[in-house]
Structures are given as structure tokens and as C-alpha cells.
Amino acid sequence: MRGLLFDPFAGISGDMTLGALIDLGLPADWLTEFVSGLGVGTIGVRVGRTMRSGIACTRVDFDLPQEHAHRHLRDVERIIDTSNAPALAKERARLAFRRIAKAEARIHGTTIEKVHFHEVGALDAILDIVGSMAAVESLGFEAFFTRPVALGSGWVEIDHGRFPVPAPATLGILDGIAVTGADLSGECTTPTGAAILAVLTGGAQLAGSFIPRRMGFGAGSRDPKDRPNCLRLVEIELAVEPEALLLMQTDVDDLPPEYATQAQEALLAAGALDVVVIPIVMKKGRPGLRIEALAPVHVLAAVSEAFFRATPTIGLRHWPVSRPALARGEEVVAYRGQTIRVKTVTLPGGARRRKPEYEDVVKAAQVLGLTALELRQALERDAIEG
């Protein structure tokens, strides 16, 4: 299984995350194309290389139009919902902003609907969060982990005035997640970076061995003397062992079928590994749906909340299951000028199965004037056979 390890030894911010993902292999052109299709106006994207205490990093900057909007949660969610991001990335982005809103609401004694987003409601924060969620999906990561998050120390100037580091909202967003870095000066972690990390990892730390594959470093805007101001992301291959998982299940007869897809997306965004919806016949002959989610134990609370928010259920069942799994990976093939990701599975004895990524096949087929099936058959014949 391909995983992504966050190593925020000097903190994390949204732009550091995007920079590290590009350094890890996300094409810079992908980010430019994604931002241009978001529907939020003309925004320039600048991607460059820079040094932070001797470490070569990627730096991402946006050239933004002037704005004075102090958005509410509903305004940000409207931008997310109408964006060009994939469905799972949208749901994760909504979860990130809701996590920020909950932290702000607790601090200011109000509700999440009435919270005014200041810095985190600005376009650059929206771009950082939505872009990061879409990027990790584009790169095909299946599991996310983190090391303790460096917070920093001292004071920071924000819209509400001068506050101690970490800012109250940042600390609230990281509720339940291990932190460190009190010996570092200045603000190391921003609310935007904290929300991205919290939603993707849930604070999960690696247990046992893993195989590191690639590293990416994303530079922060400052270059202090006491640390390399960058975020390290590590692509990892997880050891294939039977996983201790939970099978979570509920039956409903009052969920309109067209809303089942949104429920699936919400459960996956909350950390479920797989979700299925099965038509069933309930008592008194009523047609219903059985919704099942396979989830790691550490996301039980988050997935349970998603069940209750995204479906009308008033109760759910769960029990432990074991899932032996084959070793999986990903390759990239070039075919007639198009780049296509290929999923690989290693069978006992070493033989491998390969399958091209559906979304990449559809996109390349449109460019080449073929149907998706024609292109897949050509790929299997010419590019990925054996």
C-alpha cells in the first residue's frame, strides 16, 4: 500500500504542503491547470526552487487579485462545491474547513455558521486546502500518517491582534494530535496546514516497519536561522500484513438512493478504506439500503460521525475483521504522448498484475480521439503486458 508520511519537524502550512507534493512528483503544470479551473478568477501560479538551511526545496506562490472578503463557512463550501476538484477531494476540503470553523467557534463562543473566516477564508488558504486534497488523490496515496507537529513559540500578529504561538485556532484544530517544537522561534504551523494534516492523517502515527521511496520538501516563506523552514513528505510502502480493521454497517429505509453516493464520499473522506451500498428488503417488505464501511480502528469516531451526518441512521454496528492484502504499487507509462498511471499488484511467487488508472485512461482517450475501452485494450497490448 502506498502511504504518505507527514514529517512536520519545522511545522506545516498550506503552501509548504503544495510545495512538498510538487517536490514529491506532482507536475507543476497540474497545479497551474487545476487552479485555472477552480472558477475563482485569474490567479497566477509560481513554482520555483529555493534553499532552506542547505536543503533544496520547492516553493509555491500564488498571484492573487485584491479582495476584502471575510467569508463564512457557507461561502467557502460554495466555492469548494463548484470547483473542479474530484468528489473525495471536495469532501476532505469541506472537512478541513469545518474543523477550522469548530476551533474558531469554540474560541469566540459562537457557532460554526456564524464564524468569520479571516486569513483562512482568503483565496490563498482555499487554494492551499482544496489543491492539497486534490493533489494527494492525483498522486494516488491510500494511507496517511504523521510525526509530531512542530508548533513554535513566541507571538504572532493575526486579524484579532497579537496572540501567543501557537495561535488558539491552530491548537484547537490539532486536538488529539501529537505536537512538539516549543524550542523553535516564531509560528511554525498555520491553521491551514494543521487542518490539512488533521483531516488526512487523523493524527495516526506509523507502527512497525515501512519502506521509504521518495521525499519531497516544501519551503515556507521565511528563512530563519534556527531551522530549515520546510515540510518533509515521505512516500512510503507499507509492509503487507493482515490488517486489523472494523466492518461498520447500518441499514436505512429513508435515504433517497441518489444521496447514497454522497454518503459514500463522506465515509471515505472520514477515513474508511472502502464503502459499499447494497439494496436490501427490510421489515414489512420495505426496500432499503445497507451501507458498509471498512475502516481502521483509529478512525472509528470519525467514520461513525460521518455515518450519522451523511445518512438518516440512528444506530450502527461494527465488529473487528482481518484483511490479508497483496502488495500494491504504482507505475507510470508513456503512451502516444500521454502519461498514464498503472496500478500494480504482486502475487505470491512474484508475478504481477497491472491495471491502468481509469481516470487517466478516460482523459488520454479524449485527447487521442479514442474510446476509453479502445485505449485500455491498446495499453494492455502494447504498454503494460506482463
ZANUDREN-58783 format. One record per residue: z, y, x of N, C-alpha, C in turn; residue number from 1. Coordinates in steps of 0.02 Angstrom, whole numbers. Layout:
N
SITE|n_w|n_v|n_u|ca_w|ca_v|ca_u|c_w|c_v|c_u|k
SITE|Z|Y|X|Z|Y|X|Z|Y|X|NUM
...
END
This chain:
386
SITE|n_w|n_v|n_u|ca_w|ca_v|ca_u|c_w|c_v|c_u|k
SITE|0|-60|42|0|0|0|0|62|44|1
SITE|-44|110|27|-47|173|64|6|220|38|2
SITE|48|244|83|101|291|64|96|355|103|3
SITE|132|406|79|134|470|113|207|487|124|4
SITE|225|499|187|293|516|206|297|590|221|5
SITE|339|626|183|352|697|198|407|700|251|6
SITE|393|737|304|442|747|358|454|822|366|7
SITE|494|852|322|505|924|323|560|944|372|8
SITE|551|927|436|602|941|487|612|1016|497|9
SITE|562|1057|478|569|1129|482|557|1160|413|10
SITE|566|1120|360|557|1145|293|489|1129|264|11
SITE|477|1157|204|414|1144|169|399|1202|123|12
SITE|336|1219|119|311|1269|71|245|1242|44|13
SITE|219|1277|-7|156|1254|-36|98|1258|13|14
SITE|92|1315|49|36|1321|96|42|1273|155|15
SITE|104|1259|176|114|1209|229|91|1140|206|16
SITE|104|1124|142|83|1059|115|7|1053|115|17
SITE|-27|1104|89|-100|1102|88|-129|1098|159|18
SITE|-100|1136|205|-124|1133|274|-116|1064|304|19
SITE|-58|1032|292|-46|965|319|-92|914|288|20
SITE|-109|921|224|-154|874|192|-225|881|220|21
SITE|-246|942|235|-312|951|267|-310|922|337|22
SITE|-255|934|373|-249|906|441|-249|830|439|23
SITE|-229|801|383|-225|729|375|-292|698|355|24
SITE|-340|740|336|-406|713|320|-439|741|258|25
SITE|-403|782|219|-434|813|161|-487|863|184|26
SITE|-549|857|162|-601|904|185|-585|975|162|27
SITE|-593|1023|207|-582|1093|189|-628|1115|133|28
SITE|-690|1087|133|-737|1103|80|-712|1080|12|29
SITE|-674|1025|11|-645|1002|-52|-600|1055|-81|30
SITE|-557|1085|-40|-511|1135|-65|-548|1196|-90|31
SITE|-599|1218|-52|-638|1276|-74|-671|1264|-141|32
SITE|-701|1205|-149|-734|1187|-212|-684|1181|-269|33
SITE|-626|1152|-254|-575|1143|-306|-550|1211|-330|34
SITE|-535|1257|-284|-510|1322|-303|-561|1361|-343|35
SITE|-625|1356|-324|-677|1393|-360|-685|1368|-431|36
SITE|-666|1305|-444|-673|1277|-511|-611|1282|-554|37
SITE|-559|1315|-529|-497|1319|-567|-500|1366|-626|38
SITE|-546|1413|-624|-552|1460|-680|-502|1516|-678|39
SITE|-479|1537|-618|-430|1591|-613|-458|1651|-575|40
SITE|-524|1657|-574|-554|1714|-540|-581|1697|-472|41
SITE|-608|1747|-438|-637|1738|-372|-581|1739|-319|42
SITE|-574|1684|-284|-521|1676|-234|-552|1650|-170|43
SITE|-539|1684|-116|-562|1660|-51|-514|1610|-21|44
SITE|-541|1560|12|-500|1508|44|-516|1510|119|45
SITE|-463|1521|159|-471|1522|232|-431|1465|262|46
SITE|-466|1422|298|-434|1365|331|-448|1371|406|47
SITE|-395|1371|445|-403|1379|518|-351|1339|556|48
SITE|-360|1338|622|-315|1303|667|-270|1354|702|49
SITE|-207|1335|711|-159|1378|745|-107|1336|780|50
SITE|-67|1366|822|-15|1331|859|53|1352|834|51
SITE|99|1303|831|169|1316|816|211|1279|867|52
SITE|237|1316|916|278|1288|970|243|1229|1004|53
SITE|179|1237|1018|142|1186|1054|110|1133|1011|54
SITE|120|1135|945|90|1086|900|30|1118|866|55
SITE|-28|1085|872|-88|1109|839|-84|1093|764|56
SITE|-90|1144|723|-81|1137|650|-141|1166|613|57
SITE|-145|1150|549|-194|1181|505|-158|1232|461|58
SITE|-188|1289|454|-160|1344|415|-207|1360|357|59
SITE|-179|1366|296|-218|1382|236|-194|1450|210|60
SITE|-242|1494|196|-227|1559|165|-276|1571|108|61
SITE|-252|1605|57|-294|1624|0|-302|1700|-1|62
SITE|-363|1723|-14|-377|1793|-26|-377|1804|-101|63
SITE|-324|1836|-126|-311|1839|-198|-326|1908|-226|64
SITE|-348|1911|-289|-354|1977|-322|-285|2005|-335|65
SITE|-280|2070|-338|-216|2102|-353|-196|2087|-425|66
SITE|-133|2069|-435|-108|2055|-502|-35|2075|-506|67
SITE|-14|2089|-567|56|2109|-578|87|2066|-633|68
SITE|61|2005|-642|84|1962|-696|150|1929|-678|69
SITE|199|1933|-723|260|1893|-718|255|1840|-773|70
SITE|231|1783|-756|213|1733|-806|274|1694|-830|71
SITE|270|1670|-892|317|1621|-919|288|1551|-907|72
SITE|330|1501|-921|309|1432|-912|246|1417|-952|73
SITE|244|1442|-1014|186|1427|-1056|121|1456|-1026|74
SITE|127|1513|-992|68|1543|-962|42|1501|-903|75
SITE|89|1477|-863|70|1434|-806|41|1368|-831|76
SITE|72|1339|-882|47|1275|-908|-22|1283|-939|77
SITE|-36|1341|-968|-102|1353|-995|-155|1353|-939|78
SITE|-138|1383|-882|-184|1382|-825|-195|1311|-800|79
SITE|-140|1273|-796|-146|1203|-773|-189|1163|-821|80
SITE|-177|1169|-886|-212|1128|-936|-286|1142|-937|81
SITE|-307|1204|-923|-378|1221|-925|-411|1216|-856|82
SITE|-374|1192|-806|-402|1187|-739|-447|1125|-732|83
SITE|-479|1119|-675|-523|1063|-660|-487|1005|-626|84
SITE|-421|1006|-625|-382|954|-592|-385|889|-632|85
SITE|-380|831|-599|-375|768|-636|-313|766|-680|86
SITE|-313|721|-729|-258|719|-778|-191|707|-745|87
SITE|-187|660|-698|-123|645|-666|-98|704|-625|88
SITE|-144|739|-591|-125|798|-552|-99|853|-599|89
SITE|-130|861|-657|-106|911|-705|-35|895|-727|90
SITE|-22|831|-743|44|813|-766|96|824|-712|91
SITE|80|806|-650|127|817|-595|139|891|-584|92
SITE|86|932|-591|95|1004|-583|139|1033|-638|93
SITE|130|1008|-700|173|1031|-755|246|1012|-741|94
SITE|257|951|-716|325|929|-700|355|974|-646|95
SITE|315|994|-596|340|1036|-543|363|1104|-570|96
SITE|323|1135|-613|342|1200|-640|400|1194|-689|97
SITE|403|1139|-725|461|1129|-769|525|1120|-728|98
SITE|520|1087|-671|578|1080|-628|601|1148|-602|99
SITE|553|1190|-583|570|1257|-561|602|1296|-619|100
SITE|572|1291|-679|598|1328|-737|669|1307|-754|101
SITE|683|1242|-750|751|1218|-764|801|1247|-715|102
SITE|782|1248|-650|827|1276|-600|839|1350|-611|103
SITE|786|1387|-626|793|1459|-640|834|1472|-703|104
SITE|823|1431|-755|860|1441|-817|935|1430|-807|105
SITE|953|1381|-767|1025|1369|-754|1056|1428|-718|106
SITE|1019|1456|-670|1045|1512|-631|1054|1574|-674|107
SITE|1005|1588|-717|1005|1651|-754|1035|1644|-825|108
SITE|1058|1584|-842|1090|1574|-907|1044|1583|-965|109
SITE|983|1556|-960|934|1563|-1013|899|1496|-1024|110
SITE|844|1496|-1061|806|1435|-1073|744|1434|-1031|111
SITE|714|1374|-1024|654|1369|-981|596|1408|-1012|112
SITE|595|1414|-1079|540|1452|-1110|545|1527|-1096|113
SITE|607|1553|-1085|616|1624|-1075|617|1645|-1002|114
SITE|615|1596|-957|617|1613|-885|555|1651|-866|115
SITE|564|1706|-829|509|1743|-800|496|1715|-730|116
SITE|437|1686|-719|418|1666|-651|396|1729|-614|117
SITE|427|1739|-556|408|1796|-515|363|1771|-459|118
SITE|391|1758|-399|350|1733|-344|314|1668|-362|119
SITE|351|1620|-395|321|1555|-408|270|1557|-465|120
SITE|266|1612|-502|216|1618|-554|152|1652|-530|121
SITE|153|1674|-468|94|1707|-439|39|1656|-428|122
SITE|-22|1682|-422|-80|1638|-415|-75|1592|-354|123
SITE|-49|1618|-298|-47|1576|-238|-1|1516|-248|124
SITE|55|1525|-284|100|1469|-298|67|1419|-344|125
SITE|31|1443|-394|-5|1398|-439|-57|1358|-401|126
SITE|-94|1393|-357|-144|1359|-316|-112|1306|-271|127
SITE|-56|1324|-241|-22|1277|-196|-1|1213|-233|128
SITE|30|1221|-291|56|1163|-326|-1|1121|-357|129
SITE|-45|1153|-395|-99|1115|-426|-145|1085|-372|130
SITE|-159|1124|-320|-202|1098|-266|-171|1040|-230|131
SITE|-106|1043|-216|-72|988|-181|-72|925|-223|132
SITE|-59|932|-288|-57|873|-332|-126|841|-338|133
SITE|-178|882|-341|-246|855|-344|-266|824|-277|134
SITE|-243|855|-222|-262|831|-155|-234|762|-140|135
SITE|-170|750|-156|-141|684|-141|-175|630|-183|136
SITE|-198|648|-243|-235|600|-283|-304|587|-253|137
SITE|-336|640|-230|-402|633|-198|-398|589|-136|138
SITE|-344|595|-98|-335|555|-37|-313|484|-52|139
SITE|-295|469|-114|-281|400|-133|-212|374|-117|140
SITE|-162|418|-110|-95|394|-94|-62|364|-156|141
SITE|-27|309|-145|2|272|-202|78|277|-205|142
SITE|111|294|-150|184|298|-149|204|356|-104|143
SITE|261|388|-120|281|448|-84|355|442|-65|144
SITE|370|465|-4|438|462|22|452|526|61|145
SITE|516|538|73|534|598|111|592|585|158|146
SITE|595|624|210|654|628|252|693|690|230|147
SITE|756|699|253|795|757|230|758|823|240|148
SITE|767|867|192|730|931|190|770|985|225|149
SITE|741|1017|276|774|1072|311|773|1134|268|150
SITE|831|1165|258|837|1223|214|838|1289|252|151
SITE|871|1291|310|879|1354|347|944|1388|330|152
SITE|952|1449|354|1014|1486|343|998|1561|347|153
SITE|1048|1602|329|1039|1675|331|1028|1703|262|154
SITE|985|1754|259|972|1790|197|897|1797|186|155
SITE|877|1802|122|807|1810|105|800|1862|50|156
SITE|747|1902|55|733|1953|3|685|1922|-49|157
SITE|708|1919|-112|666|1895|-166|664|1948|-221|158
SITE|629|1933|-275|621|1982|-329|688|2005|-358|159
SITE|738|1962|-357|803|1979|-385|848|2015|-335|160
SITE|825|2024|-274|866|2057|-224|876|2014|-162|161
SITE|931|2027|-127|946|1992|-65|992|1932|-81|162
SITE|968|1872|-62|1005|1811|-79|1015|1769|-16|163
SITE|1069|1729|-17|1080|1684|40|1030|1626|40|164
SITE|1015|1601|100|972|1543|108|1016|1481|108|165
SITE|996|1429|69|936|1426|28|944|1467|-36|166
SITE|887|1492|-61|888|1529|-124|914|1483|-179|167
SITE|951|1510|-228|980|1467|-279|930|1421|-314|168
SITE|870|1447|-329|821|1406|-363|800|1346|-319|169
SITE|791|1359|-255|771|1305|-209|822|1249|-210|170
SITE|885|1268|-206|939|1217|-206|940|1179|-271|171
SITE|929|1214|-327|927|1180|-391|870|1131|-398|172
SITE|811|1151|-372|752|1107|-375|764|1043|-335|173
SITE|801|1048|-280|814|991|-236|875|951|-257|174
SITE|899|961|-318|956|923|-343|945|848|-335|175
SITE|991|814|-300|985|742|-290|945|721|-229|176
SITE|919|769|-191|877|754|-133|915|773|-69|177
SITE|913|730|-18|949|742|44|920|803|80|178
SITE|965|847|106|944|907|140|979|912|208|179
SITE|953|956|251|981|968|317|959|1037|340|180
SITE|967|1052|405|938|1112|434|978|1175|428|181
SITE|1045|1170|420|1086|1230|416|1088|1267|482|182
SITE|1068|1235|537|1068|1266|603|1005|1307|615|183
SITE|956|1304|571|894|1341|580|899|1409|546|184
SITE|870|1460|577|875|1527|550|818|1542|502|185
SITE|834|1581|450|783|1601|402|772|1550|347|186
SITE|728|1567|300|712|1523|244|660|1472|267|187
SITE|679|1408|267|634|1355|289|596|1324|231|188
SITE|628|1319|173|599|1286|116|595|1334|57|189
SITE|536|1337|26|525|1381|-31|530|1341|-96|190
SITE|540|1375|-153|541|1339|-217|477|1300|-229|191
SITE|420|1328|-211|356|1294|-222|353|1228|-182|192
SITE|370|1232|-117|369|1171|-77|420|1121|-101|193
SITE|480|1144|-120|531|1099|-145|509|1063|-208|194
SITE|474|1098|-253|452|1067|-315|399|1014|-303|195
SITE|352|1028|-257|301|978|-241|333|914|-214|196
SITE|379|922|-166|412|865|-136|455|827|-187|197
SITE|492|864|-228|537|832|-276|499|790|-327|198
SITE|444|817|-354|406|781|-405|372|719|-376|199
SITE|342|726|-317|306|670|-288|352|615|-262|200
SITE|407|633|-230|449|582|-197|510|563|-237|201
SITE|535|608|-280|597|595|-314|656|588|-267|202
SITE|647|609|-204|699|601|-153|700|533|-121|203
SITE|652|490|-136|652|421|-109|644|422|-33|204
SITE|687|386|2|682|379|74|659|308|90|205
SITE|625|300|146|598|235|165|654|188|185|206
SITE|650|127|161|695|74|182|653|19|213|207
SITE|673|-6|271|634|-57|304|578|-28|347|208
SITE|534|-71|368|482|-51|416|419|-25|381|209
SITE|380|13|419|315|36|395|271|46|456|210
SITE|206|51|443|157|61|496|129|132|490|211
SITE|141|176|540|111|243|536|36|239|553|212
SITE|-4|277|516|-76|277|527|-100|344|554|213
SITE|-88|397|517|-111|464|539|-56|515|525|214
SITE|-59|570|562|-14|626|550|-54|689|535|215
SITE|-24|732|495|-53|798|483|0|851|486|216
SITE|-15|908|518|33|962|525|6|1024|489|217
SITE|47|1052|444|28|1113|410|73|1171|432|218
SITE|42|1225|454|80|1281|483|107|1327|430|219
SITE|169|1350|440|197|1404|400|171|1471|424|220
SITE|185|1524|386|157|1590|403|192|1620|464|221
SITE|256|1604|475|293|1633|531|291|1587|592|222
SITE|307|1615|650|309|1576|712|374|1591|749|223
SITE|431|1565|722|496|1580|753|505|1544|819|224
SITE|554|1567|857|565|1539|924|607|1475|922|225
SITE|646|1464|869|694|1408|870|666|1342|844|226
SITE|602|1341|823|575|1279|796|499|1284|789|227
SITE|464|1226|789|394|1228|769|390|1234|693|228
SITE|368|1291|668|370|1304|597|310|1271|563|229
SITE|318|1206|551|264|1168|521|293|1108|483|230
SITE|253|1082|437|270|1023|399|229|965|426|231
SITE|262|908|437|226|848|458|221|800|398|232
SITE|160|778|384|147|725|336|121|664|374|233
SITE|146|606|356|126|545|391|97|496|340|234
SITE|34|476|352|5|422|312|34|356|338|235
SITE|60|315|293|92|254|313|64|195|274|236
SITE|69|137|305|53|74|272|118|37|262|237
SITE|134|22|201|197|-10|186|192|-86|195|238
SITE|245|-115|222|248|-188|228|242|-220|160|239
SITE|202|-272|155|192|-305|91|244|-358|81|240
SITE|292|-343|38|345|-390|21|352|-389|-55|241
SITE|379|-442|-85|389|-440|-157|432|-379|-175|242
SITE|407|-339|-221|442|-278|-240|491|-292|-297|243
SITE|550|-263|-292|598|-266|-347|584|-207|-393|244
SITE|555|-221|-451|533|-170|-497|567|-179|-565|245
SITE|557|-131|-608|580|-136|-677|519|-137|-723|246
SITE|522|-180|-773|473|-178|-828|506|-141|-885|247
SITE|478|-84|-904|506|-42|-957|460|-44|-1017|248
SITE|488|-50|-1077|448|-65|-1135|477|-33|-1198|249
SITE|432|-9|-1240|453|14|-1306|397|0|-1356|250
SITE|414|-8|-1420|366|-18|-1474|372|41|-1522|251
SITE|315|69|-1541|314|127|-1586|261|116|-1640|252
SITE|276|140|-1700|226|136|-1754|209|205|-1780|253
SITE|233|258|-1746|220|326|-1770|190|370|-1715|254
SITE|158|339|-1665|122|378|-1613|48|375|-1629|255
SITE|16|431|-1647|-57|430|-1658|-92|402|-1596|256
SITE|-138|355|-1604|-169|322|-1545|-200|370|-1495|257
SITE|-226|428|-1519|-258|474|-1472|-208|506|-1424|258
SITE|-142|501|-1439|-92|528|-1395|-65|477|-1345|259
SITE|-88|415|-1350|-65|363|-1305|-86|377|-1233|260
SITE|-145|405|-1223|-169|420|-1156|-124|472|-1122|261
SITE|-104|523|-1160|-59|574|-1131|8|543|-1113|262
SITE|32|496|-1153|94|462|-1137|88|422|-1072|263
SITE|31|388|-1064|19|351|-1002|22|399|-942|264
SITE|-11|456|-947|-13|504|-892|57|529|-876|265
SITE|98|542|-928|165|567|-916|208|515|-880|266
SITE|202|451|-899|240|398|-867|219|389|-794|267
SITE|154|391|-781|130|385|-712|153|443|-670|268
SITE|151|503|-698|173|562|-661|247|559|-646|269
SITE|286|525|-689|359|520|-678|377|467|-626|270
SITE|327|428|-604|340|379|-551|324|308|-567|271
SITE|301|293|-629|281|225|-646|220|204|-604|272
SITE|218|141|-584|163|116|-544|104|95|-587|273
SITE|118|73|-647|64|51|-693|90|59|-764|274
SITE|45|73|-810|63|81|-881|8|50|-923|275
SITE|28|8|-971|-20|-21|-1017|2|-6|-1089|276
SITE|-47|-2|-1133|-34|8|-1205|-67|-49|-1242|277
SITE|-28|-85|-1283|-51|-146|-1316|-44|-138|-1392|278
SITE|-97|-149|-1431|-90|-148|-1504|-48|-208|-1527|279
SITE|-2|-196|-1573|41|-248|-1599|48|-239|-1674|280
SITE|75|-292|-1707|93|-287|-1778|168|-289|-1782|281
SITE|198|-237|-1811|270|-231|-1815|294|-255|-1884|282
SITE|359|-248|-1897|387|-273|-1959|354|-240|-2019|283
SITE|352|-277|-2074|320|-256|-2137|245|-247|-2128|284
SITE|218|-279|-2075|146|-278|-2064|118|-213|-2038|285
SITE|162|-168|-2014|138|-103|-1991|105|-109|-1922|286
SITE|45|-78|-1913|14|-78|-1847|54|-32|-1800|287
SITE|60|-52|-1738|98|-12|-1690|70|-20|-1620|288
SITE|103|11|-1573|84|9|-1502|144|-13|-1461|289
SITE|133|-58|-1415|184|-75|-1364|164|-41|-1299|290
SITE|208|0|-1273|195|37|-1211|239|7|-1156|291
SITE|209|-18|-1103|245|-49|-1048|231|-11|-983|292
SITE|283|0|-946|277|34|-881|311|-9|-827|293
SITE|278|-15|-771|306|-49|-713|328|5|-664|294
SITE|393|6|-646|420|63|-608|471|40|-557|295
SITE|474|74|-499|528|62|-451|595|80|-482|296
SITE|647|48|-457|714|59|-485|735|132|-479|297
SITE|717|165|-423|744|232|-411|715|285|-458|298
SITE|661|268|-495|633|317|-543|651|300|-615|299
SITE|700|256|-624|719|236|-692|733|296|-736|300
SITE|774|343|-712|793|401|-753|733|444|-769|301
SITE|689|456|-720|631|499|-732|582|468|-780|302
SITE|570|403|-773|522|369|-818|552|363|-888|303
SITE|617|351|-892|650|350|-958|641|417|-994|304
SITE|652|471|-957|644|538|-987|572|547|-1011|305
SITE|523|523|-972|453|530|-991|439|490|-1055|306
SITE|468|430|-1062|461|391|-1123|485|432|-1184|307
SITE|543|462|-1177|573|498|-1234|536|563|-1249|308
SITE|507|595|-1197|472|658|-1208|401|647|-1234|309
SITE|367|595|-1209|296|588|-1223|281|540|-1281|310
SITE|332|506|-1307|323|462|-1365|379|476|-1415|311
SITE|371|454|-1478|424|465|-1527|478|411|-1526|312
SITE|480|369|-1475|529|315|-1474|600|341|-1472|313
SITE|647|302|-1499|718|320|-1495|756|269|-1453|314
SITE|720|223|-1421|753|174|-1377|701|136|-1338|315
SITE|722|109|-1281|675|69|-1241|714|13|-1205|316
SITE|676|-37|-1184|704|-95|-1150|681|-95|-1078|317
SITE|722|-122|-1033|698|-132|-964|736|-190|-933|318
SITE|702|-224|-889|731|-281|-853|697|-288|-785|319
SITE|732|-318|-737|704|-324|-669|649|-377|-665|320
SITE|597|-361|-627|544|-408|-613|527|-405|-539|321
SITE|492|-456|-514|470|-457|-444|394|-457|-443|322
SITE|364|-418|-397|291|-413|-394|266|-427|-323|323
SITE|250|-490|-306|215|-501|-243|147|-466|-246|324
SITE|125|-437|-192|62|-400|-192|25|-411|-126|325
SITE|-41|-409|-130|-82|-415|-71|-84|-349|-33|326
SITE|-97|-353|32|-103|-292|73|-165|-253|52|327
SITE|-156|-189|42|-211|-146|19|-223|-90|69|328
SITE|-284|-64|68|-302|-9|111|-362|28|83|329
SITE|-390|71|123|-447|111|101|-492|125|159|330
SITE|-557|120|148|-607|139|197|-652|192|167|331
SITE|-691|224|208|-741|273|185|-809|252|212|332
SITE|-859|248|166|-926|231|188|-973|289|172|333
SITE|-1024|297|213|-1076|347|201|-1138|311|174|334
SITE|-1165|335|118|-1223|303|89|-1270|357|63|335
SITE|-1329|362|92|-1381|409|72|-1353|480|68|336
SITE|-1314|498|118|-1287|565|123|-1225|578|82|337
SITE|-1199|527|47|-1140|535|6|-1081|497|38|338
SITE|-1021|525|32|-961|492|58|-923|460|0|339
SITE|-909|395|7|-879|357|-47|-820|317|-20|340
SITE|-762|324|-53|-703|285|-34|-710|214|-60|341
SITE|-687|166|-20|-690|95|-38|-620|66|-31|342
SITE|-593|39|-86|-528|6|-84|-536|-64|-55|343
SITE|-488|-84|-13|-490|-150|17|-427|-188|0|344
SITE|-434|-254|-6|-377|-299|-18|-384|-357|31|345
SITE|-331|-371|68|-331|-426|116|-300|-488|85|346
SITE|-339|-542|82|-316|-605|52|-278|-647|103|347
SITE|-238|-694|80|-207|-741|127|-261|-776|169|348
SITE|-250|-777|233|-301|-805|278|-344|-752|311|349
SITE|-340|-689|286|-375|-635|320|-438|-610|287|350
SITE|-466|-647|239|-527|-623|205|-511|-560|166|351
SITE|-563|-519|156|-551|-456|121|-599|-447|63|352
SITE|-573|-415|10|-615|-393|-46|-622|-318|-42|353
SITE|-680|-293|-64|-693|-221|-62|-719|-199|-130|354
SITE|-697|-139|-151|-720|-111|-214|-727|-35|-207|355
SITE|-787|-8|-221|-795|65|-215|-755|102|-269|356
SITE|-730|161|-250|-690|202|-296|-735|229|-352|357
SITE|-715|216|-414|-757|231|-472|-777|305|-474|358
SITE|-728|351|-466|-743|422|-471|-794|444|-419|359
SITE|-788|416|-357|-836|434|-305|-905|407|-321|360
SITE|-909|347|-351|-974|318|-369|-1008|361|-422|361
SITE|-970|382|-473|-998|423|-526|-1025|490|-499|362
SITE|-985|521|-456|-1005|586|-428|-1067|579|-384|363
SITE|-1069|528|-340|-1126|518|-296|-1188|498|-336|364
SITE|-1180|458|-389|-1236|437|-430|-1270|497|-463|365
SITE|-1231|546|-485|-1259|606|-516|-1302|644|-466|366
SITE|-1278|649|-403|-1316|684|-351|-1381|648|-335|367
SITE|-1378|581|-334|-1435|540|-313|-1482|524|-370|368
SITE|-1465|543|-431|-1509|529|-488|-1508|456|-510|369
SITE|-1453|422|-499|-1447|352|-519|-1393|345|-572|370
SITE|-1391|288|-605|-1334|273|-647|-1278|248|-602|371
SITE|-1216|253|-627|-1159|230|-587|-1165|156|-571|372
SITE|-1189|115|-619|-1196|44|-607|-1249|30|-553|373
SITE|-1306|66|-555|-1357|56|-504|-1330|71|-435|374
SITE|-1292|126|-429|-1266|144|-363|-1214|92|-340|375
SITE|-1171|70|-385|-1122|19|-365|-1156|-44|-340|376
SITE|-1208|-67|-375|-1244|-127|-354|-1277|-116|-286|377
SITE|-1303|-56|-275|-1334|-41|-210|-1282|-40|-154|378
SITE|-1225|-12|-169|-1171|-10|-119|-1149|-81|-101|379
SITE|-1139|-122|-151|-1116|-190|-138|-1169|-230|-99|380
SITE|-1232|-213|-110|-1286|-249|-75|-1295|-224|-3|381
SITE|-1290|-156|6|-1311|-127|70|-1255|-103|114|382
SITE|-1198|-82|84|-1148|-45|124|-1081|-80|130|383
SITE|-1060|-119|81|-993|-146|85|-991|-221|77|384
SITE|-1048|-254|83|-1050|-327|76|-1007|-359|131|385
SITE|-966|-408|112|-924|-444|162|-864|-405|183|386
END
